[in-house]
């Protein structure tokens, strides 16, 4: 979900809870998590730091805690020095800390509902966890957020008016996605892992055998397409692949991928994500394959 929608959801919850003074802190916690998109120049340049990418450790529970508390501390310094007027942020004390943490955890929970998920328990595990309900960012919610805030800024609608507008769009969106999730899960749960697509009522269905990944497309009201088979090991074997699986370049590839295959090409072992290479999954566009020179890493 986009940062603007995260902010509106946090603000609406605080407003409904009768705690309007704490809205700035909750919004701060809700949006600061997505500041990890600014870390891309670090994670992209050094594969050892792949966990600093967008959707990485900042979207874990420990990472969200650190990010939001740092943001709170910086805000406190800016208040003390007068950079931020006290009219914007009240001197909230411990209540402000709870509000900024609540906003951050709310962000992580919402992103947990969407694919590809978040590494909730990093550094214990870097595995991304997801409920698989939402396909990712929603254009509808983003446009509704922009429209609502534009009306508020122009004075064309009251705060309660835009709150009602956004809540209506949010409830309708979540209602439709939950209904689709339940229908598809109940009917096709035994077919493989179900990955919802963003652009239409379509899901990727990923199954596997010990030697291959089996990928099909499920289109609502039309059914399944034929099966594409992606060999896990081509001219190589599981033992050889395992020896190179902990290299930072390979771990970064796996972190961004639903499936990874390995193929030996002469003296090079090529790891790749066939789903992103074929355009079945668009994000992230970089690091879809990595070639490891065997002679250099043996």
C-alpha positions in Angstrom: 0.0 0.0 0.0 1.2 3.5 -0.7 2.5 5.8 2.1 -0.4 8.3 1.6 -3.0 5.6 2.3 -1.0 4.3 5.2 -1.0 7.8 6.7 -4.8 8.3 6.2 -5.6 4.9 7.7 -3.5 5.8 10.8 -5.1 9.2 11.1 -8.6 7.9 10.8 -8.0 5.2 13.5 -6.7 7.9 15.9 -9.5 10.2 15.1 -12.1 7.5 15.6 -10.4 6.6 18.9 -10.9 10.1 20.2 -7.2 10.9 20.2 -6.8 13.6 17.5 -3.8 15.2 19.2 -1.7 12.0 18.6 -2.5 11.9 14.9 0.8 13.5 13.8 2.8 10.9 15.7 0.8 8.0 14.3 1.1 9.3 10.8 4.9 9.8 11.3 5.2 6.1 12.4 3.0 5.0 9.5 5.0 6.7 6.8 8.6 6.5 8.1 8.7 2.8 7.3 8.6 3.5 3.6 11.7 5.8 4.0 13.6 2.5 3.3 13.0 3.3 -0.4 15.8 5.8 0.0 18.2 3.1 1.0 18.1 1.6 -2.5 21.4 3.2 -3.5 23.1 1.3 -0.6 21.4 -2.1 -1.1 21.8 -1.9 -4.9 25.5 -1.2 -4.7 26.4 -3.8 -2.2 24.7 -7.3 -2.3 25.7 -7.9 1.3 23.3 -5.1 2.3 20.3 -6.4 0.3 18.2 -6.4 3.5 18.2 -2.6 3.4 16.1 -2.6 0.3 12.5 -1.4 0.2 10.3 -4.0 2.0 13.3 -5.3 3.9 14.3 -4.9 7.5 12.4 -1.6 8.0 9.3 -3.6 7.4 10.1 -6.2 10.1 8.8 -5.8 13.7 12.3 -4.9 15.1 13.1 -2.6 12.1 9.8 -0.8 12.4 10.4 -0.2 16.1 13.8 1.3 15.5 12.7 3.4 12.5 9.7 4.9 14.3 11.6 5.6 17.6 14.4 7.3 15.7 11.8 9.4 13.8 10.2 10.3 17.2 13.6 11.3 18.6 14.5 13.4 15.6 11.1 15.1 15.8 11.7 15.8 19.5 15.0 17.5 18.7 13.4 19.6 15.9 10.7 20.6 18.3 13.2 21.7 21.0 15.3 23.6 18.5 12.1 25.3 17.0 12.5 23.9 13.5 9.0 22.4 13.9 6.5 24.7 15.5 4.9 23.2 18.6 1.5 23.8 17.1 2.1 20.9 14.7 3.3 18.3 17.3 2.1 18.5 20.8 4.5 17.7 23.6 3.1 14.2 23.9 5.7 12.4 26.0 5.1 8.7 26.4 1.8 8.9 24.6 3.6 10.1 21.5 5.9 7.1 21.7 3.0 4.7 21.8 1.3 6.6 18.9 4.4 6.5 16.6 4.9 2.8 17.4 1.2 2.1 16.7 1.5 3.8 13.3 4.6 1.8 12.4 3.1 -1.6 13.5 -0.1 -0.8 11.6 2.0 -0.2 8.5 3.7 -3.5 8.9 0.4 -5.3 9.5 -1.2 -3.8 6.4 1.8 -4.8 4.3 1.6 -8.3 5.8 -1.8 -8.6 4.2 -0.2 -8.0 0.7 2.2 -10.0 -1.5 5.1 -10.5 -1.4 4.9 -9.9 2.3 7.5 -8.6 4.9 10.3 -10.3 6.8 8.4 -9.8 10.1 10.9 -11.6 12.3 14.2 -10.4 10.9 17.0 -11.0 12.0 15.8 -14.3 13.3 14.5 -15.1 9.8 14.6 -13.2 6.5 11.7 -15.2 5.1 8.9 -12.9 3.9 5.5 -13.7 5.4 2.2 -12.7 3.9 -1.5 -13.4 4.3 -1.7 -13.3 0.5 -5.0 -11.3 0.5 -3.9 -8.2 -1.3 -1.9 -8.1 -4.6 0.2 -5.1 -3.5 -0.3 -1.3 -3.8 -3.8 -0.3 -4.9 -4.1 2.4 -7.6 -7.8 2.9 -6.5 -6.8 3.6 -2.9 -3.9 5.9 -3.9 -6.1 8.0 -6.2 -8.8 8.1 -3.5 -6.2 9.4 -1.0 -5.0 12.0 -3.4 -8.6 13.1 -4.2 -9.6 13.2 -0.6 -6.7 15.3 0.6 -7.1 17.6 -2.4 -10.7 18.3 -1.4 -9.6 19.0 2.1 -6.8 21.3 1.0 -9.2 23.3 -1.2 -11.8 23.5 1.5 -14.3 21.6 -0.6 -14.9 19.0 2.0 -14.7 18.7 5.8 -12.4 16.4 7.6 -15.3 14.1 8.4 -16.3 14.2 4.7 -13.0 13.0 3.4 -12.8 10.4 6.2 -16.1 9.0 5.1 -15.0 9.0 1.4 -11.8 7.2 2.1 -13.3 4.7 4.5 -15.9 3.8 2.0 -13.3 3.2 -0.7 -11.2 1.2 1.8 -14.0 -1.0 3.0 -15.2 -1.7 -0.6 -11.6 -2.5 -1.7 -10.9 -4.8 1.3 -14.3 -6.4 1.0 -13.8 -7.3 -2.6 -10.2 -8.5 -2.1 -11.2 -10.6 1.0 -14.1 -12.2 -0.9 -11.9 -13.0 -3.9 -9.2 -14.4 -1.5 -11.6 -16.7 0.2 -13.2 -17.9 -3.0 -9.9 -18.7 -4.7 -8.3 -20.1 -1.6 -11.2 -22.5 -0.8 -11.5 -23.6 -4.4 -7.8 -23.9 -5.5 -5.8 -24.2 -2.2 -4.6 -27.7 -3.2 -3.2 -26.5 -6.5 -0.2 -24.7 -5.1 0.8 -21.3 -3.8 -1.6 -18.6 -4.9 -0.1 -15.2 -5.8 -2.7 -12.5 -6.6 -1.8 -10.2 -9.6 -2.3 -6.4 -9.4 -3.6 -5.6 -12.9 -6.6 -8.0 -13.2 -8.5 -10.8 -11.6 -5.6 -13.2 -12.1 -3.4 -15.3 -9.9 -0.2 -17.2 -10.3 -0.4 -20.7 -9.0 3.0 -22.1 -8.1 3.4 -25.8 -7.4 6.6 -27.8 -7.2 8.2 -31.2 -7.3 11.6 -32.2 -6.0 13.1 -31.2 -9.4 10.9 -28.5 -10.8 8.5 -25.6 -10.2 5.1 -25.8 -11.9 3.5 -22.5 -12.8 0.0 -21.8 -14.0 -2.2 -18.8 -14.4 -5.6 -18.7 -12.8 -8.1 -16.2 -14.4 -11.3 -15.7 -12.5 -14.3 -17.1 -14.3 -12.0 -18.7 -17.0 -10.0 -21.2 -15.0 -6.4 -22.4 -15.2 -4.0 -22.1 -18.1 -1.6 -24.9 -19.0 1.4 -25.6 -16.8 4.8 -24.2 -17.4 7.7 -26.2 -16.0 10.9 -24.6 -14.7 13.6 -27.0 -13.8 15.2 -26.3 -10.4 18.6 -27.7 -11.5 19.7 -27.6 -15.1 23.1 -29.3 -15.8 23.8 -29.0 -12.1 22.6 -30.6 -8.9 21.2 -29.7 -5.5 24.5 -30.3 -3.7 26.5 -28.0 -6.0 23.8 -25.4 -5.8 23.7 -25.5 -2.0 27.4 -24.6 -1.9 26.8 -21.2 -3.5 23.3 -20.5 -2.0 24.7 -18.4 0.8 26.6 -15.9 -1.4 25.2 -12.4 -0.9 24.3 -12.1 -4.6 22.2 -15.3 -4.4 20.6 -14.4 -1.1 19.5 -11.1 -2.5 18.0 -12.8 -5.6 16.1 -15.2 -3.3 14.9 -12.4 -1.1 13.2 -10.7 -4.1 11.8 -13.9 -5.7 9.1 -16.4 -5.3 11.1 -19.1 -7.1 14.8 -19.4 -8.1 16.3 -21.9 -10.6 19.9 -22.8 -11.2 21.7 -23.6 -14.4 25.3 -24.4 -15.1 26.7 -22.7 -18.2 30.3 -23.9 -18.6 32.2 -22.6 -15.6 29.4 -20.4 -14.5 26.4 -21.2 -12.3 23.5 -19.0 -13.2 20.7 -18.4 -10.6 17.6 -16.8 -12.0 14.0 -15.8 -11.2 11.9 -17.0 -14.2 8.7 -15.3 -13.0 10.3 -11.9 -13.1 12.3 -12.6 -16.3 9.1 -13.5 -18.1 7.2 -10.5 -16.7 4.7 -12.5 -14.6 6.0 -10.6 -11.6 7.1 -7.0 -12.1 8.6 -6.0 -8.8 11.4 -5.5 -8.2 12.7 -5.1 -11.8 16.4 -5.4 -10.9 18.4 -8.4 -9.8 16.5 -11.1 -11.7 19.5 -13.3 -12.2 23.1 -13.6 -11.0 26.0 -15.5 -12.6 28.5 -17.0 -10.3 31.9 -17.9 -11.8 32.6 -21.4 -10.3 36.4 -21.1 -10.5 36.3 -17.9 -8.4 34.2 -19.2 -5.6 35.2 -22.8 -5.4 
